[in-house]
């Protein structure tokens, strides 16, 4: 399985970006997808996660109401729409995959995810 994250870039505060994560390989299986981010000098942190059906999503408190995670299983893709960006959102964003259908409590942690993308850099200028 390979994950390819894209869509990062430089954006002014208040702006928007849409990240994409393309999944290739074992695409016939069901999986949940998580988004995480890591700012310089900080630990990787949870951003959002989405179930296989797309009906359930989890968000970190810091992004709730501003970010939306979605997916298109026909395209083997997951998206993260990020609005009202602030400099505190500056980080490398990673998508991660776990082969299961439903989210669980630890979907908010890095532990259950088996595969990770290479990351895409988001820089928000003040």
WOCORKA-V198405 format. One record per backbone hydrogen bond with DSSP energy under -0.5 kcal/mol. CO is the residue of the C=O (numbers start at 1). NH is the residue of the N-H. Records with the same first field share a line. If there is no record, write none. Layout:
BEGIN
CO: NH + NH
END
This chain:
BEGIN
2: 24
3: 5 + 118
4: 22
6: 20
9: 123
11: 125
12: 15
14: 84
15: 85
17: 82
19: 80
20: 6
21: 78
22: 4
24: 2 + 26
25: 27
26: 29
32: 98
33: 50
34: 96
35: 47 + 48
36: 94
37: 45
38: 92
39: 42
45: 37
47: 60
48: 35
49: 58
50: 33
56: 51
58: 49
60: 63 + 64
63: 66 + 67
66: 83
68: 81
70: 79
72: 75 + 76 + 77
76: 23
77: 72
78: 21
79: 70
80: 19 + 82
81: 68 + 83
82: 17
85: 14
86: 89
87: 90
91: 93 + 122
92: 38
93: 120
94: 36
95: 117
96: 34
97: 114 + 115
98: 32 + 100
101: 52
104: 107
105: 108
106: 109 + 112
110: 113
115: 97
120: 93
121: 9 + 123
122: 91
123: 11 + 125
125: 13
END
